[in-house]
């Protein structure tokens, strides 16, 4: 178990580098992201006396709610900010972003780099819109803004089709989009009456997605049969803030929640799919990622100003 | 910052009222399939002066069954708002339900939240449906002020101890005096009250002339004794009879104060004493779709709140903001407000206090022109509101009223067409 204190900053999101196994970035905000600055931590694990060392710290004017590594340049990553801006950072530089886009009119909650085409990324915002970007251009490529009627909390690329992505919104829907089309190609009212805070795409099954909601549940969906979920995972005691599918196991997913826990689920089990509950955090847990290189390694970040990097016992057996 | 806190708070409660409840259709929405009412007629003078409340109630129940063509066996619970009848009206209401063809398997209760009883009955059924306690139910309201109204309504013996408390004693104030209190406390002038009252008649007369009540009013055949000849005949009552087309502010200005010698509230600026009934058939959207029934609109949410009994008329000014906040809506988001006109004083106060566009208030007139059969009013307003929203292709409506003994109630409905 490695722990790192993001002193004075509350964790919102983190991501392991897709290039280097012991590098991780964490987007944080002062004052719980309600008001004030943001800070991006770039950390190296497995080094130094504590096992975690800071490589870079970047400060921003407003809170940071998400970050995503570039899939094409191992030194670059983008962050989503409360002031509506999206910044591109190069960790070869000690300060200042190398690019700063400001098109969203409200908080940006989500950024994700396209891991197939590798030259674009998408963002989702409280302004209800989704934007497609490329680092080479000073303006967004496309805006998808006439469909969601509430915050877009999460935007996730399909691991199978470079043009396909999904969006999870406070309007109780997830939508599936093709970047070549101006409108969504599928809408699922996944959690009627409740906000959807996160989604992820199964890394091994191209039609399976998972949604996470303020109704405290996660749902597994087959996009070919969207009328009803395949499975509803209950156990979290408060809203589920983020869900991630394992990059190594088709059936394993992890989720973090306002109930201060991280939970691991096995979706191949029709009954009792909950595998493990991790309750090491003492505040809302908002950030979650699987290490691509070290099977079973998970990182979480929380409002308790802590990043935990560990292999849950379930994965060791 | 406030919005971010609200967002996190809504994540924790799992309840973001801004979503789903308004502007989006979900299978679990509680929807209104049929809404009907009788005409509202002047008590002791009008078409229903010889009609007892169970007859009025049976008429709206029958109309619900006929209009919706629903299999009566599917109805599981019925709630009826009424205020004045002896025994809470419970027995005669049950009898009316059985007579109308609702099978004995359907339960029934009456409810008395004073002037909001009709709305309370509908809200009760809506909540039962939302919680899957029942699938199909009827919310209704009825009042014969001909038969129920009078001194007998007040208790004969009261507790000296309880009524030594000022607020408790205020509960016994005649409603007209509470109107005078509102007018005096908040400076609602006689001229404003008369102008508002005259407008209510004008709007109601125009709506009646244009046939805008035809869809909501069901004709009721009943017996009626001609007061001049004493002859009993069968008549069909299908129009509100309290509307005075020629009412002007100048004419109203000539009326004497009705409740206090130097007061400002007159018979012309008070709601009329009336007889009438209304009923609403409710179920979830998925049930309506399964039964292939049309959907008039959905019940979004309701709120009640207590206010000082001596100025009970301010109720809507307190209840409306609560229900709007709970639904994530603002005053201007609402297309039509049906605010019960117990008195012009309190209606004017509430409209001004909340900053509501007067053109959105009671577009077909209110209780000053149409009448206010106490327990029926809430159910009546639902018919009136949904009909008008649908006719004008508008979406959001609020129903609200003040409540004797010091309360306000408000509910948001969303029309569909």
Interface residues (C-beta under 8 A of the other chain):
Chain A: X32 X33 X34 X35 X82 X107 X149 X150 X151 X170 X171 X172 X189 X192 X193 X194 X195 X197 X214 X215 X216 X238 X239 X241 X258
Chain B: X1 X4 X5 X7 X8 X10 X11 X12 X14 X15 X16 X18 X19 X20 X21 X23 X24 X26 X27 X28
